[in-house]
Amino acid sequence: MFVDIASIHLKAGKGGDGAVSFHREKYVAAGGPDGGDGGRGGNIVFKADSNLSTLADFRYKRKYNAEPGQNGGASRCTGKSAPDLVISVPVGTLVKEAETGRIIADISDAEPVVIAKGGNGGWGNQHFATSTRQVPRFAKSGAMGEELDVTLELKLLADVGLIGFPNVGKSTLVSVVSEAKPKIANYHFTTLTPVLGVVRMGEGSSFVMADIPGLIEGAGEGVGLGHEFLRHVERCRMLLHVLDISGSEGRDPIEDFEKINHELAVFSSELCERPQIVVGNKCDLTDESEVDRIKTYFEGKGYKFFPVMAAIAEGTSELINFVAAELQKLPPIKKYEAEPKIEPEIKSNKRDFTVREENGIFYVENCEWLDDIMNRVDPDDYESLQYFERTLRQSGIIDALEKAGVKEGDTVNVLDIEFDYVR
């Protein structure tokens, strides 16, 4: 099954916690704190794999968690950093932020890309020793790794895209000019997935051609296979518009051309500006005057027109030689740039909070910034509690509590942790 879009959840590894430890050695008095730092949590890395062609694997596994870093140890031993979690995706996969649609990365080359960063390890108590605090009994917790939902969208990398109504001979054309071997039959929608073929022009020269199926009237609004495959046209440097000029299915080839181009415009205005070459297929099934009429029409509109008989490879060499020459003049395959992350608005005072009194309990709320500090506090260590008290006083929480009427012995609740107020 061809799958070209998937949604997954990523969670990078948490950093290891710093250690609380003190040097112990015979004949060495007061060795001091020697708690080591925690290791870095594992990143989540995306890497292109040319052996993959669909996103089908992501239909069955949707959650990816990297390993946490190791906690710090005694004797200033730093915890081991966790290995990165490497996720392989097909070449040409866009990674987008699920909520906003922001492009995080375009996985189109061999360079691995870090999508979610692991958390840094926490500091051990060796970092908190000062001339006045020589026995710190607290350390810093490791930071959480990044966590996000992403959408994977595959946009095939091809130099040339074959477009046109079903059963006009696109699969036949790609099979005779390239190494691709698509299924070919005389009925609509024989091709249900995009087919890539490498067209070799000699030693060291080649280009990739893609047969894009599913384009019919209304495709721009998602009719038929519509959006399922129109996205794969977006990267193509050039389009070959294949027409059945014999009218074997009762349609006018000129009307077919205009209808498909309308669908391209509905889907993306950029596609209308992509260079197009018109290929009149099945010209052996109509008379020469009809071929001349269609050729005159398209050349009058500035399009290069090639009459071919794809089934017997008649006229295909001239077509491919012209395409190869034109590709030399065009820019490389489009690569999408990562879009900057929109940071939330930063308030002028990062240490906001509110204080309210209810049933004799004073609640300090809306102070999420205090959560990390409280995780580092050891309630059994006097100096650690002093550090916590200084933070409350410097941030203005103590003053706000006193203004609200707190008294000695009253209960204060900070982030669901309660303690008695002491002056």
N, C-alpha and C positions, 0 to 999 in steps of 0.2 A: 504493500500500500504506500502510495506517495503522500507524504505529510510535509507541508512546507510552513507550518505555523504551530507553535506550542507555547504553553505557559508553565513556568516552573518557579519554585521557591528556593532561594539561596540563603544560606546562613554561614558566614565565615566563623572561624574558630575564635573562642574567647582566649584572651591572654592569660598566662599562668599568674597565680598570686605570688606576691613577694613573701619571703619567709621572715619570721621572728625568731632569731637565734642569737646566742652569745658564745663567744669564744671560750672554750674550756680546755686548759692545758696545764699539766703539772708544772709547778714553779712559775707559772705566769698568772699573776693576780690581776683581776679586773681586766680580762681580755677584751671586753667591749663587744658591741653588737657586730655580728658578721652574717646576718641574714641575706641570702642571695636574691636576685631579681627573678621574676617569672619569665618564662619563654613566650615568644610571640605566637599568637594563634595562627592557624593555617589560612592562607588566602584561597579564594576560589578563582581559578584561572581557566579561560576559554582558549582552545587551540584548534586551528583548522586541520581537518583530516581529509585528504583527497580521496580516501577510500569510502567515505560516507557520501550519500547522495540525497538522503531525506532526514527529517527530524523524527522519524517513527519511534526511535528509542525513548523519546521524551513523553510518549503517550502512556508509558507504563511506569516510569519513575519520574516523579514530579518534585521531590524534595531532595536537596543536596546540602549536606552539612559537613563542613571541614572540621578537623580535629582541634581540640583546645591545646594551648601551650602547657608545658609542664611547670609545676610550681617551683619556686626557688628553694634552695636547700641551705644547710649550714655551711660554714667555712667559705662564705661568699660565692657559693656555687650557683650559677645561673641555670634556671630550668631550660630544658631542651625545647627549641622552637618546633612547632608542629609542621609536618610536610604540607605543601600546597595540594589542594584538590584540583586536579586537571580534568576538565570536561571537554571531550572532543566533539566538534560540530562540523557539518559540511562547509566547504569553502563557499563564501558568499552569504553567511548567516549574519543578520543584524540582531544585536541584543538591545532591546528597548525596555525602559522602565514601564512596568505594566500600568501603573496609575496615571502617568502623565504622557506616555508615548515618546518620551525623550530618548534619543539614540545614545546609548552608552558606548557601543563599539561596533565596528564593522569588521567581522572576522574574515578577511579576504586574502591574507597572506600567511606566511609561516610564523610570524611574530606572535607569541602568546600574549594575551591581554588579561590583566587582573581586573575582574568585575566586582568582587567583594573583598575588601581588605580585612585580614585578621586583626584582632585587638592586640595592642601592645601589652607586654608583661608588666606587672606591678613592681614597684620598688620594694626591696627588702628593707629591714629596719636599719641597715648600715647607713642608709642615706639620711636618716632622720636624727642622727646623733649631732648634738651641738655642745658648746662649752657649758651650757646650763642644763641641757637634757642629755645626759650621758648614757642613760639606760632606757632607750625608747622600746616600749613593749607593743608597738603596733607597726604594721606595714601596709603597703598599698595593694588593693585588689587589682587583678588584671582587667583591662578594658574589654568590653564586649565587642565581638566582631560585627561587621556590617551585615544587615539582614534586609533582604528586599525580594519582591516578586518581579520577575522579568518575563517578557514575551520574546520568543525566538522567531524570527521571520527569515525564511530562506529566499534570497533573490539570486537566481543563477547567474554565474559569470559567463557571458558569451559575447563574442565580437559582433555576431550577426544573428538576428532573430527572424525566423520565418513566420509570417502572419498571413491570415486569410481565412475564408470560410472553411468549414469541414469538407473533406473529400475533394479538394482542389489539387492535391498532389504534393503537399508539403513533405510528407513522410517519404514519398518516392524520391523527391529531389534530394533530401538530406542523405538518403541511403546510397545514391549513386555518386555523390561528390565527396562523401566522407566515409569514415570507418564505422559509422553508426548502423545498426541493424534493427530499425523499428518494425513493429508489426504493421503490415500493409494489407488493407482489404477495401472492397468497394462498398463501404457503408459509413455513415456519419459516426464521428467520435470513436473511430478505431484507435486513435491515439488518445489515451486518457492521462498521460503524464508527459511533462516536457522531456524531449530527447536531445541529448548533446552529442555532437559529432565533430571530430577534429578533421579539418580539411588541410591536407598537406600539399604545399606548393613547391616542394623541393627541400634540399638539405638545409635545416636551420630556419625554415619558413613555414608557418602554419597559422591557422586561426580557428576559432571555435564557432560552430553554427548550432543554433538551438531551434528545434521545431516546437513552437508554442501552440498547444492545442486549445480547444474550447472557446474560440472567439466566434460569436454569432451576434446578431442584432440584439442589443440590450445588454451586452457583456459589461459595458461600463457601469451599469447599475447592478451588476451581479447576476444577470440572467445566465442560465446554463452554468458553465464552469467559471464564467466571468472573472471575478476578482481572484479566484483561485490561481489563475495563471497569468493575468495581466501584469502582476507584480514582477514576473520574470522578464518582461519586455523592458523594464525600466533601465537595466544596466547595459542593454545592447547598444553598441556604437552605431550600428546601421540596421535598417529593416529591409528585408526582401518581402515584398507584398505579392503573394502568389495568387493568380486568378485562373479560373477555368474559362478560357476565352471561347471554348466550344459551346458554352451555354447548355451543357448536357443535362443539367438539372432544372432547366427552365428559368434560370436567373440571368440577368444582364451583368456581365463582368464589371462594367463601369459603375453600375449601382452598387455592386458588392464592394468595390473599392471605396466608394464614398461612405458606405455604411460602417465599414471597419474603421476607417479613419475617424469617423464621428465617435465611435466607441473609445478609441484611443484618447481623443480630446476630452471626453467626459471623465475618463479615469485620471488623466494627467495632461496638463497643457504642454508639458515639456516634450511628450512623445510626438506631438504634431511637428515639432521642429527637428526631430531626428531625421537624418538622411534616409530616403527611401528609394529603392529600385523596384520597378514593376516587372514581374515575371509572368508572361502569358503562357501558361501551360496548356497542354492538350491541343496545340495548334494543328496537329494532324487530323483532328476531328472536325475542322471547320474549313471553309474556303479561304483563299488568299485575300480576297477583298475584305472579309471581316477582320482578318489579322491586321491589314493595312489601316482599316478604320480605327481600330482600338489603338494601334501604335501612334497614329496621327493625333488622336485625342490626348494621350499621355505626354507625348513629346511636346505638344502645344502647351501643356501645363508645366513644362520644365522637368519632367521625370525621364530618366533613362529607361527604355523599354527593351526587354529581351524576350523574343518568342522562343520557347523551348518545347521539347518532347521529353519530359523527364524519364518516362518509362524506358526509353531506348538511349538516354543520355545525349540526345541531339540538342546542340546549342548550349549545353551546360559548361563546356570548357571556356567559351567566350565569356559567359556570365561570371564564372569563378575568377578568371583572370582579372576582369574589370573590378570585381569586389575586392580582391587582394590589393590592387593598385590604389583603390579609393581608401582602404583602411589605413594605408601608410600616411594619408593626409589628415586623419582624424585623431583626436585626443584619446588617451588610453581609457579602458573601461572605468566607468564611474565608481568612485569609492566614496561612501558616506562618511562625513566627518562626525566625530563625537560631539554631542551638544552639551554645553556647560550645564552643570547642575544648578537649579534655582534654589538658593539657600533661603530658609525661612527668615522672615524679617526679624532682625535682632533688636531687641528692646534696649532703650538707653540704659536701663538698670538691669544687669544680668541677674542680680540677686533679689528678684521680686518675691514677695510673700504676703500673706494675709493672716491676721490674728483675729480669732473670734472666741467668745466665752459661751459655753453651753453646759448647764447643770454643774457649775463649779469647776469644769475642766476647760483649760485654755488650749485651743487648737491652733497650731501653726500650719497653714495650708498653702498650696500653690508654690511650693519651694522645692521643686524636683532637683534643682541644682545641688541641694543639700544631701541628696541620696548617696552620692559617691563618697562624700566626706564621712557620713555616718557608717558606711561600710568599712572604713579604715579605723574607726574608733574602737578601742578595747575598753569596755566598761569596768574591767578589773584593774586597769592601770591608771594611776593618778595623773601622770603626765599626759596620757592620751585624753583623759577627760578635760584637763586644762586646755589642751589644744582645741577640743570641741567647744568649750566655753568661750575661748577667744574668738572663734569663728562666729558664734551666735552674737557676741557683743559687737564685733566689727561690722557685721552685716545689718545691725540695727534691730535684730529680733528681740534682744533683751530689753531695749528701750521701748519697743512696741508692746511687749508683754506688761511692763510696768505701767505704761500709759493705759493699758486695758484694765489695770487693777489687780494684777497678780500679786499674791502675798507669799511670805515664807510658808513652805509646806503645801502650797497648792499644786495640783497635778497639771503638768504640761504635756501635751500630746504633739509630737513632731513625726509626721509620716508614719503614724500608727505605733510609734514607740513612746511609751509614757515614762515620766520620771517626776520626782518631786522638785519643786523650785526651791533653790537655796541661794541666798544672797552671798 
